[in-house]
Amino acid sequence: MSSFVHAGKIRVIFHPASGRGRGMRRAQQLAQGLSALGLDHELLDTSVNSVEQVGNQLKASRAIVIIGGDGLVHHSIQRIVGTTIPIGIIPAGSGNDFWRMTIDSNAEESLAKVLEFFQNPTATTPIDVLELRFDHTSGAHRYALGAVS
């Protein structure tokens, strides 16, 4: 996959109450780091607008950073599967199962790695998603990462 080549803003999607306030704190830390690098970014607070409401903004992003847990990751990927937009994940949920299964670092290291990527873009790593089709919904589908429950 190509490195950091998309036009547009870096979108940081988070919920402020995620992980008892960790979502807000980590979003603010990342925003400070992106500002220090002079990078155009936007914080998308899902307590104000749902992932569904900001879906088109996500598709028009230079990169997306998801700060939250499995629920926010799951809802976000529904809007961006099939794009080549780089995605970073900084854990701030209560379980963070997907993040723990795939990323070998702690939250602070993840934040540092995301900022490092924006300073010196490297190739991204594609990941597989599961496409789930449901007979009872006339063939509607959803995407999942890591686990289905």
Disulfide bonds with the S-S distance in Angstrom:
none
